[in-house]
Amino acid sequence: MVDFEAYAKYPQFSHFYDKLWVAKQQNVLCGTSEDPIPSSNTYVVKPIINLYGMGMGARYVYLEKGSFIQDDTMMWCEVFDGDHVSVDYKLNKEVGMYVQNTTVKGYRGLKGRDKYSTQFYKWERINKHFVLPTFVEELDVDVFNIEFIGDKIIEIHLRSNPDFLHHGFRALHVITDKTTRSEIEIYKSMGYFWVADRVECEDYTRLGFFGAPL
């Protein structure tokens, strides 16, 4: 299931796709085109709702105190520190509670050297526990996915992580139209498996992954 399907399937929970609502549940610094920037700093500016995934439309922008963003479909939010982690939660019907499942860490930028990049070059399984906040307790779905930066939630999806769903991989190395031939040859020489998954993004095209087996 993709986000468009999940959004239509669960209209009673569609507000979980509203990133402004999610941010406000955590009392983080955020606002819309109607809210002046409280202090001069770098902020995340992103669509309030994005059903396309891949961080479409999100960017880091330095904004002056008292200024406004111009697009009423966008929001601004403080920048969080910490790892970017994607976590699946599946409903255990026997005990009637959600259990943390696939948990993967994303690595952004030019091999980690660009703090403000929105492009990932690798996802890797990790063993880390996250405590679910109380505002998700109203959910009644089979599975959902939360993306964290540090201990803050940035996105909620009413579906599982699609990239690791059908593949027994330890890590996925993202291949784009900007990946060098030498990098691709390295992954091939290591016996990694190719998974084609083409997605057109704003600044690049994701062609797929090389998966490192468990």
N, C-alpha and C positions, 0 to 999 in steps of 0.2 A: 504494500500500500504506500502511495506517495501522499504528500501533504494536501494536494488538491482533493484527493479522495477522502482523506481523514477529516478534512475541514467540512466536507459535505455530509459525511457519515455521522458526525457528532456535532450537530448545530448547537446543542445545549452546552457544549464545552468550547465553542469557537473562540471565546475570549482568551483561552490559553495561547492562541496564536498572536495575540495582541502584545507586542513586546513592551509597549508603554505600560499596559496593565501589569505585566509581569514585573517590570522594574519598580512600579509603585508599591507592589505587595512587599517589596524588600526595603522600602524607604531609601532608595538610592537617589542621587541627584540626577534629575532627568526633566525633560519638558518637550513641548511641541513648538510649532511656528508662532504660537501665541505667547510663549514664555520667553522673557529676556534671559540671555546668558548671565549667570550670577557672577562669574569672575573670568578673567582672561586666562584661557588654558586650552589644552588639546582635549577634544571630546570625540566620542563615537557618534556619527550621524548615520542613521539607517532607516529603512522603511519600517513603519509601525507594524505592518503585516507583510510578510514575504512568504509566499507559498512555493517559490521556485527553488529555495535552498541555496547552497553554495555561497552564502553571505552576499547575495546579490544586492547591489546598491549601497552596501555598508562601506564607510570610509572614515578615516581619522582626519579631523579638521581642527586647526587652531582657530578659536573663536574669541572675539573681543568682548569684554564685559559690556552688557547692555545691548548687544546686537541680537538679531533674530535670524533663524534659518528661514528660508523663503518658501519651502515646499510643505504644504499642509498634510502630505501623506508621509512625511518623515518625522523622526524624533531625534533629540540629542540626549546623550547620557554620559556620565562620567566614565573615565577609562579605568578598568579594573586590572589589578596585578595578579599574576599567578598563572598556572597552567590552564590551557584550554582542554577540557575533558568532556567527552560525550558519553552519557550513561543511559543504558536501557533499563527500564523497570517492567517486569512482567508480573501479572496477577497470578498468585498462587491461590487457586480456588479452594483448596483443602483448608487453608488457614485464613482465607479471606483478607490477604494483605499483599502488597507489592514487594517483590524481591528484586534487589539489584542484580542485573545480569551483565551483558557485554559492556565493558568499560574501556574506553580507548582515549589516549592522549594525542592531541594534534600538535604538530610542529609547523610554525608559520614562518614566512619570510624567506630570505635568501639564506637557507641553511641556518635559520635562527638568528641571523644578524640584523634583522629589521623588525623592531618591536611593533611598529605600526602597520605591518603588512596584514592583509586579509586573505592571502593565498597560502594554502597548506601544501607542504611538500612530503609529509609523512604522517601516518596514523599508526599507533602502536598500542597493543593491549597492555593494561596496567592493573595492578591489584591495589585499589584504593577505595575506601568506603566513604560515601556521601550520605548525610542525613537529609531526609526529605523534609521540606518546610511544610507547615500545617496547611498552607493555602492550596496545596495540591490534593488534599484529602477528599475533596468533592468529586474528583475524577472517578469515573466508572467505565473504564475501557480495558481491553485485554493487555495492552502494552503501550507504553509511551517512552519518549526519549527526552532527556534534559541535557542541555549544553551549559557547562559551567566555565567561568574564568575565576580561578581561585575558589572562593566559597560562594560566589554570586552567580545566580542563574541569568543567562542572557537570552535563551530560547527554550521553548517547549514544543515538542512535536507529538502528535497523537498517533505515532507509528514508531517502529523500531529503526535502528541504524541500518540503512540498506546496504552499506558497503561491506559490512562484516556478516550480514545475515546468512548468506549461503556459502560462505567460504571459511575453511578452517585455517585462517592465517594468523600468524603472530603479529605481523605488521604489514601495512600497505604503503608502498612508495608511489607517490602520485607522479604520473607522467603527463606533461603538457606539451603544447606546441613550442615551448621554450626550453624543454629538456634537451641536453646535448646528447649526441650520438654516443659519446664515451660513457656517459652515465648509464644509458640503456644497455650498453655492452657489459658493463660491470654487473648489473642486475641479472642479465642472462647468464653470465659466467658463474654466478652464485646459485644457479638453479631455481631462481624465483619464477613464479607462474604469472603469465600475462592474463589480465582481465580487462577486456575492452569496455569502456564506459564513457562515451563521449558526451561532454556537456559544454555548451558555449557560454562562457562567462564574459564579463565586461572587458577585461584586459588580457584575457588569455583563453585558450581552449583546453579543457581537460580531456585527454585522450583515453585514460584508463589508469590501471595500477599494475605494478609488479608486486605480487604477494609473497611474503616470506612465510614458509610453512611453520606450524607449531613445533 
